[in-house]
């Protein structure tokens, strides 16, 4: 069931290159579907890193929150959605910098200037 739904999700999403459902406790991918060639080891590394980050953030909170995190790497923009009650994490892989571009498209010039300031050390 996961496989069929995930494949259909990818077919209808031009900017999404992969989707992973990871086991929260064991930090491993349970189900995944990818558009581009990504080996299993990379999928495992992404799942492990994302779940660890969610767990680390969780330790800073006094009570459980619904946690959604965004990560950017050279290969992907990643959204991770934590489903603690079901012991699963949903991970969606977008093409690199897609989220930054999408969110900032109307304010691209301002964002570019902010990034330049950060990089300049000011």
C-alpha positions as CSV (number, residue, x, y, z in Angstrom):
1,X,0.0,0.0,0.0
2,X,2.8,2.5,0.9
3,X,4.7,1.8,-2.3
4,X,1.7,2.4,-4.6
5,X,0.7,5.6,-2.8
6,X,4.3,6.9,-2.7
7,X,4.8,6.2,-6.4
8,X,1.6,8.1,-7.3
9,X,2.7,11.0,-5.0
10,X,6.0,11.2,-6.9
11,X,4.4,10.9,-10.3
12,X,2.3,14.0,-9.6
13,X,5.0,16.1,-8.0
14,X,7.5,17.7,-10.4
15,X,9.8,19.1,-7.7
16,X,9.7,16.2,-5.2
17,X,12.4,13.6,-5.8
18,X,11.7,11.2,-3.0
19,X,9.6,10.2,0.0
20,X,10.6,8.1,3.0
21,X,8.7,6.8,6.0
22,X,11.2,6.1,8.7
23,X,11.0,4.1,12.0
24,X,11.5,6.7,14.7
25,X,12.8,4.3,17.3
26,X,15.4,2.4,15.1
27,X,16.1,5.4,12.8
28,X,15.8,3.3,9.7
29,X,13.7,3.7,6.5
30,X,10.6,1.5,6.5
31,X,9.2,2.5,3.1
32,X,10.6,4.8,0.4
33,X,10.2,5.8,-3.2
34,X,12.7,7.8,-5.2
35,X,12.8,9.5,-8.6
36,X,16.5,9.8,-9.0
37,X,19.1,7.2,-8.4
38,X,19.9,7.2,-4.7
39,X,21.4,4.1,-3.1
40,X,20.0,2.4,-0.1
41,X,22.9,3.5,2.1
42,X,22.1,7.2,1.4
43,X,18.4,6.7,2.2
44,X,19.5,5.0,5.5
45,X,21.8,7.9,6.3
46,X,19.1,10.5,5.5
47,X,16.6,8.7,7.7
48,X,19.0,8.3,10.6
49,X,20.2,12.0,10.5
50,X,16.7,13.4,10.3
51,X,15.3,11.2,13.1
52,X,18.3,12.0,15.3
53,X,17.8,15.7,14.7
54,X,14.1,15.5,15.6
55,X,14.9,13.5,18.8
56,X,17.5,16.1,19.7
57,X,15.1,19.0,19.3
58,X,12.5,17.1,21.3
59,X,14.8,17.0,24.3
60,X,14.8,20.8,24.4
61,X,11.0,20.9,24.9
62,X,9.2,20.4,28.3
63,X,6.4,18.5,26.5
64,X,5.9,16.8,23.2
65,X,5.2,19.0,20.3
66,X,4.3,18.2,16.7
67,X,7.6,18.8,15.1
68,X,8.3,19.6,11.5
69,X,11.8,20.5,10.4
70,X,13.4,21.7,7.2
71,X,16.9,20.7,6.1
72,X,19.0,21.8,3.1
73,X,21.8,19.7,1.7
74,X,23.8,19.8,-1.6
75,X,21.5,17.1,-2.9
76,X,18.1,17.8,-1.4
77,X,15.8,20.2,0.4
78,X,14.1,18.0,3.1
79,X,10.9,18.4,5.1
80,X,10.6,16.0,8.0
81,X,7.3,15.5,9.9
82,X,7.4,13.7,13.2
83,X,4.5,11.3,14.1
84,X,5.6,10.3,17.6
85,X,2.4,8.6,18.5
86,X,2.9,6.2,15.6
87,X,6.7,5.9,15.9
88,X,7.2,7.1,12.4
89,X,8.8,10.1,10.6
90,X,7.7,11.2,7.1
91,X,10.6,12.6,5.1
92,X,10.0,14.4,1.8
93,X,13.0,15.1,-0.5
94,X,12.8,18.0,-2.9
95,X,15.3,19.1,-5.5
96,X,18.2,21.1,-4.0
97,X,17.2,24.6,-2.7
98,X,13.6,24.1,-3.9
99,X,12.2,25.3,-0.6
100,X,14.4,28.3,-0.3
101,X,13.6,29.3,-3.9
102,X,9.8,28.6,-3.5
103,X,9.5,30.4,-0.2
104,X,11.7,33.3,-1.3
105,X,10.7,33.8,-4.9
106,X,8.8,37.0,-4.3
107,X,11.4,38.3,-1.9
108,X,14.5,36.9,-3.7
109,X,16.5,40.1,-3.8
110,X,16.0,40.7,0.0
111,X,16.9,37.1,0.8
112,X,20.0,37.3,-1.4
113,X,21.2,40.4,0.4
114,X,20.6,38.8,3.8
115,X,22.6,35.8,2.8
116,X,25.4,38.1,1.5
117,X,25.5,39.9,4.9
118,X,25.7,36.5,6.7
119,X,28.5,35.4,4.4
120,X,30.4,38.7,4.8
121,X,30.7,38.1,8.6
122,X,28.6,41.2,9.5
